[in-house]
Each structure stands twice: as structure tokens, then as C-alpha cells.
């Protein structure tokens, strides 16, 4: 089961939970489980079936370069992060 760290801006959807444990072998499967447990999460993170451009994900401290196809291990830590851009 993956350990998912919930960003502060999404905790209203998880009743304030900072961390949840969910099944999944890929980020897509983990996200599906997250959406099933906490409806509305997918809308905050995805559009048109892909991660929003402003959302970055790390698995075990490394950027998930494969997007939702990124493999997730049995004890992986998953973090959803907002990308900040400047000009």
C-alpha cells in the first residue's frame, strides 16, 4: 500500500487527513483509489485524464517522469506538489 501525503490545499477533501494509505501499482491506480475514498481529488489534480501541468508528483523522493504510468512500490511514498512558476 502506498503512503500518500495530502497537500494542505486538498485536506478539505480528506477530512483534514495529512496522510492516507492506498493500494496501487501505478500512480493512476493510486489516484483512482484516492478518488474513490475522497471524491473530488481527481478534479484538483487532473484534466483530460492526465495530471494538470501545474501538478508535479514525486514517488519516493523522485519526480514521477512517467506521469500517471509511474510505477509505485508496496511501501512507496507519494507526494502531489504544486509547480510554482515565475516571470
For each residue, the residues with C-beta under 8 A, 3 or more apart:
1: 21 22 23 74 75
2: 21 22 23 24 30 72 73 75 76 77 78
3: 19 20 21 75 76 77 78
4: 19 20 21 22 30 34 77 78 79 80
5: 18 19 77 78 79 80
6: 10 11 14 17 18 19 20 80
7: 10 11 79 80 81 82
8: 11
9: 12 44 82
10: 6 7 13 14 41 44 80
11: 6 7 8 14 15 16 17 18
12: 9 16
13: 10 38 39 40 41 44
14: 6 10 11 17 20 38 41
15: 11
16: 11 12
17: 6 11 14 20
18: 5 6 11
19: 3 4 5 6
20: 3 4 6 14 17 34 37 38
21: 1 2 3 4
22: 1 2 4 30 33 34 37
23: 1 2 29 30 33
24: 2 27 28 29 30 31 32 33 72
25: 29 71 72
26: 29 30 68 69 70 71 72
27: 24 30 31 57 59 64 66 67 68 69 70 72 78
28: 24 31 32 68 69
29: 23 24 25 26 32 33 72
30: 2 4 22 23 24 26 27 33 34 72 78
31: 24 27 28 34 35 41 42 45 46 68
32: 24 28 29 35 36
33: 22 23 24 29 30 36 37
34: 4 20 22 30 31 37 38 41 42
35: 31 32 38 39 40 41 42
36: 32 33 39
37: 20 22 33 34
38: 13 14 20 34 35 41
39: 13 35 36
40: 13 35 43 44
41: 10 13 14 31 34 35 38 44 45
42: 31 34 35 45 46
43: 40 46
44: 9 10 13 40 41
45: 31 41 42 51 52 55 80
46: 31 42 43 49 50 51 52 55 68
47: 50 52
48:
49: 46
50: 46 47 67 68
51: 45 46 55 56 57 67 68
52: 45 46 47 55
53: 83
54: 82 83 85
55: 45 46 51 52 80 81 82 83
56: 51 63 64 80 81 82 83
57: 27 51 63 64 67 70 78 79 80 81
58: 61 62 63 64 78 79 81
59: 27 62 64 70 71 72 73 76 77 78
60: 73 76 77
61: 58 77
62: 58 59
63: 56 57 58
64: 27 56 57 58 59 67 70
65: 70
66: 27 69 70 71
67: 27 50 51 57 64 70
68: 26 27 28 31 46 50 51
69: 26 27 28 66
70: 26 27 57 59 64 65 66 67
71: 25 26 59 66
72: 2 24 25 26 27 29 30 59 76 78
73: 2 59 60 76
74: 1
75: 1 2 3
76: 2 3 59 60 72 73
77: 2 3 4 5 59 60 61
78: 2 3 4 5 27 30 57 58 59 72
79: 4 5 7 57 58
80: 4 5 6 7 10 45 55 56 57
81: 7 55 56 57 58
82: 7 9 54 55 56
83: 53 54 55 56
84:
85: 54
86:
87:
